[in-house]
């Protein structure tokens, strides 16, 4: 799904020495889960991924259609969502480390937005293509597509988890009522 999500305050940023540019990605997915539960369910998912370390269900997809990739080390924290001025709630800031000089690390945010009785999962962030000029050229040619597929995969897995948790909760409530 091509993202219509474009955060206002996350431009491409210069690296610390000012000589290189980071790449920015923003993707989204929709979960059949009420907004009121999305953050708690997503925190459970990310906490489990964080504990699994390099076995986390997030990762860089080298060849997205073939499922070839690399597992990553994930860390996350919960902070106030600075982009939603309409109501007070949190976002999840994430970092993943690939453990490879050939693949970039990623720093970004996961935000949630109400979408009727569903929740939109918005993932955005930046990475610095490795290997200097060669890496930037690779990123422009195909690396950006790989990075977008990796981020979309993360958004899709989180949305699927939120949906599954909500379906399970509703089934438990129905069983308890009978």
C-alpha positions in Angstrom: 0.0 0.0 0.0 1.5 3.3 -1.0 1.5 5.5 2.1 -0.4 8.8 2.3 1.2 9.4 5.6 3.8 12.2 5.5 4.8 13.6 8.9 5.4 17.3 8.9 8.5 17.5 11.1 10.7 14.6 10.1 12.7 16.0 7.1 15.8 14.4 5.7 18.5 15.4 8.2 22.3 15.8 7.8 24.5 13.4 9.6 26.6 14.6 12.5 29.4 15.7 10.3 27.1 17.3 7.8 28.6 15.4 4.8 25.9 12.7 4.3 22.1 12.6 4.1 19.8 10.3 5.8 16.9 8.7 4.0 13.3 9.1 5.3 10.5 6.5 5.1 6.8 6.8 6.1 4.4 3.9 5.7 1.0 2.9 7.1 -1.2 -0.1 7.7 -4.7 -0.5 9.1 -5.7 -2.7 12.0 -9.2 -4.0 12.8 -8.7 -2.9 16.4 -10.1 0.1 18.3 -7.7 3.0 18.8 -8.2 2.7 22.6 -6.4 -0.7 22.7 -3.8 -0.2 19.9 -1.0 1.2 22.0 -1.2 -1.5 24.7 -1.3 -4.3 22.1 1.6 -2.8 20.1 3.6 -2.4 23.3 3.1 -6.1 24.0 4.3 -6.9 20.5 7.3 -4.7 20.6 8.3 -5.8 24.1 8.2 -9.5 23.0 10.3 -8.6 19.9 12.8 -6.6 22.1 13.2 -9.6 24.4 13.8 -12.0 21.5 16.7 -9.9 20.4 18.0 -10.9 16.9 15.1 -13.3 16.6 12.6 -10.4 16.6 9.8 -10.5 14.1 11.1 -7.3 12.5 13.9 -7.1 10.0 15.4 -5.9 6.8 14.0 -7.5 3.7 16.7 -7.8 1.1 14.4 -9.4 -1.5 10.9 -8.6 -0.2 9.0 -11.0 -2.5 11.3 -13.9 -1.5 11.3 -13.2 2.2 15.1 -13.0 2.3 16.4 -10.8 5.0 18.1 -10.3 8.3 16.8 -10.2 11.8 17.5 -7.1 13.8 18.0 -6.0 17.4 15.0 -3.9 18.4 14.5 -1.3 21.2 11.6 0.9 21.8 10.3 3.5 24.2 7.0 5.3 24.8 6.8 9.1 24.5 4.2 11.7 24.0 3.0 11.9 20.4 4.2 15.4 19.3 2.5 15.3 15.9 -1.1 14.9 17.0 -2.2 18.3 18.4 -5.8 17.3 18.7 -5.6 14.9 21.6 -3.0 13.7 24.1 -1.6 10.2 23.6 1.6 8.4 23.1 3.9 7.2 20.3 6.5 4.5 20.3 10.0 5.5 19.3 11.9 2.5 17.8 15.5 1.8 17.0 16.8 -1.3 15.3 20.3 -2.3 14.7 21.2 -4.7 11.9 24.6 -5.7 13.3 26.1 -5.3 9.8 28.2 -2.6 8.2 26.4 -3.3 4.9 22.9 -2.6 6.2 21.7 0.6 7.9 20.3 1.0 11.4 16.8 2.6 11.6 15.4 5.2 14.0 11.8 6.2 14.0 8.3 6.3 15.5 5.2 4.3 15.5 2.0 6.3 15.8 -1.6 5.4 15.9 -4.6 7.3 14.5 -8.3 6.7 14.7 -9.8 5.3 11.5 -13.6 4.8 12.3 -13.7 1.6 14.4 -10.1 0.7 13.2 -6.7 2.1 13.9 -4.1 3.3 11.3 -0.6 2.2 12.2 1.9 4.9 11.0 5.6 4.0 10.9 8.2 6.7 10.0 11.8 7.3 10.5 15.3 7.7 9.0 18.4 5.7 8.3 21.8 6.6 7.0 22.8 4.5 3.9 26.1 2.8 4.7 29.3 2.9 2.6 29.2 6.6 1.8 28.6 7.6 -1.9 28.3 4.0 -3.1 25.7 3.4 -0.4 23.7 6.5 -1.3 23.7 5.5 -5.0 22.6 2.0 -4.1 19.9 3.5 -1.8 18.6 5.7 -4.7 18.6 2.7 -7.1 17.1 -0.1 -5.0 18.0 0.3 -1.3 15.2 2.7 -0.7 12.7 0.2 -2.1 14.2 -2.5 0.2 14.0 -0.2 3.2 10.4 0.8 2.4 9.4 -2.9 2.1 11.1 -3.6 5.5 9.2 -0.7 7.2 5.9 -1.8 5.5 6.5 -5.3 6.7 6.9 -4.0 10.2 3.7 -1.9 10.0 1.8 -4.8 8.5 2.9 -7.2 11.2 2.0 -4.8 13.9 -1.4 -4.2 12.3 -2.0 -8.0 12.0 -1.0 -8.5 15.6 -3.4 -5.7 16.8 -6.2 -7.3 14.8 -5.5 -10.8 16.1 -5.4 -9.6 19.7 -8.7 -7.8 19.3 -10.3 -10.9 17.7 -9.0 -13.0 20.6 -10.3 -10.6 23.2 -13.7 -10.5 21.6 -13.9 -14.3 21.4 -12.9 -14.5 25.1 -15.7 -12.0 26.0 -18.2 -14.0 23.9 -17.2 -17.2 25.7 -17.4 -15.6 29.1 -20.9 -14.3 28.3 -22.3 -17.8 27.6 
